[in-house]
């Protein structure tokens, strides 16, 4: 009973302090959230519009999917590169402003791409910008809020789901119902809907044999979709620019001002803690923002000397958990339509096309629901519950592989369970490493790598062994992710023992120095 009252007191202080911190940092926080909205817009826009872009560039189906690969590979590359831009607040905000502005520029430019090379280049640029946004937004929020970052990361990742939901809705009125090159023999709306849903999954295994004309009169209104998206995204770089102006980081405003990451609201937090709470809530004290390590420092060998193996283990296992978690998200959105239209499920093209939207909607709702849960449930328990939920849902989908109703129910539950793993794992790993800033880049890059590689692996397996292997792959990935999570907990236990032993050694050394000084 006493323990429950203590935990409720912790929740109340955390909630009050989070509100106080947000009031002091509302502008940068909203800027990072809006940047992730741009990320979501980019993430989901290419799939629905790819058939119209094929007509615009007069490319074959096989050729136009190069745009998918270019965007996905550069997203992974940008996640890694983003760590180098996070060395200081100035470089972080400058690269964030540039990346979000580039997205608007590229959206406006895509309707002018008259050939495949221009389209692939444009998609590669958006992928690079998306990766930089991903790393910097996560990293800066972690640095800004530290032990209180979990709830703000949940909201951050909610915005990517919101952008991914709205993007296809904005594009839909401007998409061609039939083939947008007149004279094509494959011109029925049913065939085009099947192609569009399949290509939304970013693969070409089941449509590569379909031949579509590349010569003829092009009739498409997709340009309006991209111009609207460019306009919708434009306030994001403006908000980032205003934040740079407020922090005196613009070259035209060189007047020095207080650094954003160095302004913690200690006064507000101290007023909210009574003398009795200080002893019970020592684990939730605000950290001083000292000792942040940027990506360059993380890679510098001299900085890593003397680190225990558990330090590296936390990075490796945390990254691998997200490798499989994000890999499940990427492969499920990519191939659930193919699985649904193939025997034995054999859903209609229209019905199967809703599955991806249901999955993204569940992810968005799950991240929204995780915001209050972050105050009530410890991170490690929430992560364990979600990991087990993913495995159980995938197992039921595997067993009930002929039940079309449960396919929709299972898709919904899978999205709910997997939705908060990414932000929770990010906050949990950084917490274990005392917010050095290095883990975020490693985890974000690992997640991007998993989404890219596991999607390719699942596509290859489905093409070789059939659609049933899709659910089997998801089950295997879920089990591997949970196993690695258990390994992370073991490494965390060893790391804490090492830190405790190191603290004892330091305390003994200081005591010996004090005794020598007294004598």
N, C-alpha and C positions, 0 to 999 in steps of 0.2 A: 504493500500500500504506500509506504514511504517512497519507494522507488518510482511508483507511478506518479505520485505528486511531484517528485523531482523532475521527471521527464516532461510533465505538463508545464512546469515552470520554465524548463528549457525551451519548449515550443513557444510559449508566450513571449519570452525574451527574443527568440530568433525572429518571430513574426514582427515584433515592434521594431527591432533593429533593422530588419530588411526594409521596412517602410521608411525608416529614417535615412538609411543609406540611399534608397531610391530617390527620395526627395532631394538629396544632395547631388545625385549623379543621374538625374532623369534625362538630361540632354544626351550624354554619350550612350546611355543605355538604349534610348529610343533610336539613336543612330545605328547602333549595331543590330538591333532588331529589324530595322527597316532594310539594312543591307542583306540580311538573311531572307527577307521577303523577295529581294531581287534574285537571290540564289534560287529560290523556289520557282520563280517565274521562268528562269532559264532552264531549269531542270526538266520541266514538263512541257515546254513549248515546242521543241523540235519534233517529238514523236507524232503529234496530231497533224502537223503541217508538212511532214516530209514528202507526201505524195504531190502536193502542190508545188513544193520546191523542186521536186523531180521534173515536173513539167516546165517550170521556170528556167531551169538549167539544162533542160533537154538531155537528161541522164537516164540510164537504165536503173532498175531497182537495185542491182548489185552495186553499181557505182555510187548511188546516193547514200548508201549506208556507211560510206567512208566518213561522212559528216558525223555520224554517231561515234565512230572510233576516235576521230580527231578531238571531239569535245570531251569524251570520257578520259582519254589518255592525258590531255592537257589539264583536266581537272585534277587528276592525281599529281601531275607535275606542279601545278599551281599550289596545291596543298603543302608540298615540300618547300617550294620557293617562298611561300608566305611567311615561313619561319624566319627567313633572313631579313624580311622587311619589318619584323617585330622588335628590332633592336631598341628602338625608342618610340615614344608616343608620336613624335613628329613623322617618322618614317611609316609608322603603322597607319596613322590617319591619312597621310599623303597617298599611300598605296591603296587604301580603302576608297578614298575619293576617286582616284584614277580608275580603279577597277569598276566601280558602280557607274561612273560616267562612260567608260568604254562599252559597258553593256548597252546603255541607251544608244550610243553611236552605232554599234554593230547591229542592233535591232532595226535602226533606221536605214542602215546600209544593205541589209540582207535582201530587201525587195529589188535592189539594183544589181544583185549577183546574177550575171547572165550565163555563167559557166560553172562547172563543178569545182574547179580549183578555187575560185573566189568564195564559193559557199563553204568549202572545207576549211579554208583559211579563216573565214569569219567564225565558224564554229570552234575552231581551235583557240581563237582569241577569247571567245566567251568562256570556254572551259578553263583557260588560264586565269581569267578574272574571277570565275566562280571559286576556284581552288584558293586563291589569295583571300577572298572574302571569307571563306570557310575557316581558314586557320586564324586570321587576324581577329575576327569577331569572337570566336571561342576564346582565344588567348587573352584578349583585352578584357573580356567580361570576367574571366577567372582571376586576372590580376587585380581588377577593380574591386571585386566583392570577396574574393578568397573563400573563407569558410562559409560565407553566405551566398556563394555563387550558384548553388544547385537550382534554386527556384528560378533564377534569372536565365540560366542555361535552358531550363525547360521551356520558358517563354520564347527564347531565341529559336529553338528547334520547332516550336509550334509555328513560327512564322514561315519556316521553309515549307511545312506542310500546307499552310494557307496559300502560299504562292503557287505551289504545285497543283492545288485544287482549282484556283481561279484562272490559271493560265489557259488550260484547255477550254474553259467556259467562255473566255474572251475570244479565243480563236475560232470556236465552233461555227458561229454565224457566217464566217468568211471562207469556210472550207468547201471544196467542190464535192457535190454529191456523186458525180460520175467522173470519169477520167477527164482531166482538164486539158488534154490534147485531143482535139476533135479528130474523128476518123478512126479511133482505136477500136478494135474488135471487142476487147474486153471492157465494156463500157457500162455494165449494169451497176446500180447503186449498191446492191448486195455484195458484189465482188469487191467494189471499192471500199465498202465498210470493213470487209474481212481484211483486206490489205492494210487499211489504216490502223485497225486494232492490232494486227500482227506487228507492224512496223513501230507502233507505239512502244512495244517491248524491246525495241532496238536490236532486232535480229532478223535474219532473212532465211532461216532454215527451211521454212515451208512455202516460201513464195519465190524462191530463186528461179524456178522453172517457168514462172509466168512472164510472158513477153508483152511489154507495153511499148507503143510507138514513141519515138523521140522526135519525129518530124510531123509538123502540122500546125494548125492555129492554136495558140495557147489561150485558154479562157480560165482565169483564176483571179480571185479577189483577196488572196492571202496577204498581199502587201499591206492592206488596211490593218490586219491583225498585228503585224510587226510594228507598224507606226503607232498604233494605240498602245502597244506594250512599251515602246520607247518613251512615249509620253507619260504613261503610268509610272515608269521607273525613274523619270527625271527628278522628282523631289528627293530621291535618296542621295545622289551625289551633292545636291544643294545642301541637304542637312549636314552631310559630312564636311562640306566647305564651311558652313556656318560654325560648326564645332571647332574647326581649325582656327577660324577667326576669333572665336571666343577664348581660345587657349593661346592666342598670340603666336601661332605657328606658321602664319602666312608670311612670305617674304616681304610683302608690302606693309605688314604690321609687326615689325621686329621687337616691339616693346616686350620685355620679359614679363611673364605672368606665372602664377603657380602651376606646377605640373599636375595634370589631372589625376594621374595614378598615385600621386603622393598626398592627395587630400582625402584622408580617411576621416569619417565623422566620429572621432573619439569622444568629443564632448557629448553628442547625443547618445552614444552607446553607454557612456559612463553614467549619465543621469538615469538611464533605464535600469541599471544594475544596483541593487541594494547590497549592503555589506554581507548579508547572509547568502545572496546569490553568487557572489564572487567565488566563494569556496566550492559551491556545487557545480558551477558552470565554467570551470577553468578551461574546459576543452572547447568552449565556444567563444573565447576571447577574440577580439579583433587582432589580427596580426599586423605588425608594422610592415610596410611594403618594401622592406629591404631585402637584398639578396636575390632579386629576380635574375634569372639566367636567360639570356636570349638564345636563339638557335645557334649563333656562332660560338657562344660560350659553351653550349652543350656539346658541340663538336670538337672543342679544343681539348686535346688530350691532357694538357697540364691541369685543366680544371677537373678532370675526371680521376686524377691520381688519388689513391687512397679511398675511393668509393668501394663499399662492400658489394659482393655479387648480387645481394638482394636489391640494391639500388637499380641495377640494370635489369634484374628479373621483373621488377614492377613495371618498367617501361615495356619490356618484351611481352609479358603476359597480358597487360592491359591493352596493348596494341593488338594482340592476337584475338582477344575477346571481341573487339570492335571489328577486326578483319572479318570474322564469321558473322557477326550481327549485321553489319552493313551489307555483307555479301548475300545474306538471306533476303534483305530488303530489295537489293538490286535484281537478284535472280527471280524473286517472286513477282515483282512488277513486270519483269521482262518476259516471263514465260507462263504466267497463270492463264492468260488468254489461250495460248497454244494448247495447254493442258486441258482447258475446258471444252474446246471445240473438237478435240480428238476423242476417239473411242477410248474407254467405255462411257465417258461423261457425255460427249456429243451434244453440247448445248448449241443453241442457235448463235449466229455471229453477234446479233444485237444483245442477247442476254449475257454472253460471255464478255462482251465489251464493257459491262458495268463493273466487273470484278476489280480492275485496277483502280477505278474511282472509289469503290467501297474500301479497298485497302488503304489508299491515301487518306480517305475521310476518317477511318479508324485510327490511323497514326496521328492525325491532327487532333482528334478528340482525346486520344490517349495522352498526348503531351499536355493538353489543356487540363485534363483530370489530374495529371501528375504534379501540377503546381501546388494545390493544397496538400497532396500526399507527401510532398517533400518536407513539409513541416511536421507531419505526424509520424512518419515512418523513417527509421534510420536507413541511410543509403545502401548499406550492405544487405539489409533485409529486402529492400525494394528491388535491388538487382537480382538477388537469389530468387525471389518470387516471380519476377518477369522471365528469367532464364528458364525456370521450371515450367511456367505457363507456355512459353514458346515450344518447348519439347512436347508437352502434353497435347497442345493443339496440333502440332505437326504429326504426332502419332495417330490422333483421331482422324485427321485428314487422310493419312496413309491407310488406315483400316477401312474407313467409309469412303473409299475412292469412287464408288458408283453413285453416291448420294449427292445430287446436285444442290439440294437445299442446304445440306451441311457444308458444302463448298463455300457458300456465301457466309454462313455463320462462322465457319472456321477462318475464313479470310478476315472477317471483322475482328475476331478474338486475337488472331495472330498480329494484326496491326496494333491492337490495344496493348498487347504484352510487349511487343518489340519496340514500341514507340519511345519509351523513356530510357532504354538501355544506353543509348549514345550519350545523352547529357549527364545521366547519373554516373556512368563509368568515367567520364571526363572529370567530373567534380570529385569523385571518389579517389581516383589515381592521383590527382593533383594534391588532394588532402593528405594522402599517404606520404607524398614527397615534399610536403611543406610548401607548396605553391612556388616552386622554383621556375615555373614557366616552360620548362623543357618538355614535359610530358604531353602537353596539349598538341604540339606540333607532331610528335611521334604518333599519338593516337589518331589525329585527324588524317595523317598520311596513311596510316595502316588501314583506316576505314575506307578511304578512297581506293586503296589497292585491292581490298577485299571486294568492293562493289564491282570493280573492273574485271578482276581475274576469275572470281567465282561465277560471274555471269557468263563469261566465255566457257568455263568448264561445264556448267549446267547445259548450255546450248549444245555443246559437243556431245554430252552424254545423252540428251534427249534425241538428238539426231541419230545416234548409234543404237540405243536400246529402247527407244519409245517413250511415250508421254508418262508412263507410270514412274519412271526413274526420276521425274521432276520432284515428286513428293518425297521419295527416298533420299535424294540429295539434300533436301531441306532438313529432313530428320537427322541426317549425319552431321550436317553443319551445326544444327542446334545442340547436339550432344557434344561435339567438339568444343563449341563455345562455352558450354557449361563446365566441361572438364578443365578448360583453361582458366575459367573463373575460380574454380576450386584451387587450382595451382596458384593463382594470384593471392588467394587468402592465405595459403601456406607460406608463400614468400613474404607476404605482409607481416605474418607472425614472426618470422625470422628477422625481418628488418627492424621491427619494434624491439626485439631482444638485443639486436646490435646497438640500436640507439640508446637503450637503457644502460647497456654495459659501457658505451662510450661516455654517457653522462656521468656514470660513477667514476670513471677514470679521470675525467676533467675535474669533477668535484674533489677527488682525492688530491690531485695535483694542486688545485687552488688552496686546499686546506694545508698542504705541506708548505706552500709558499707563505701562507699567513703565519704558520708556526715559526718558520725561519725568520720572518720579519720581526716577530715578537721577541725572539731570542737574540 
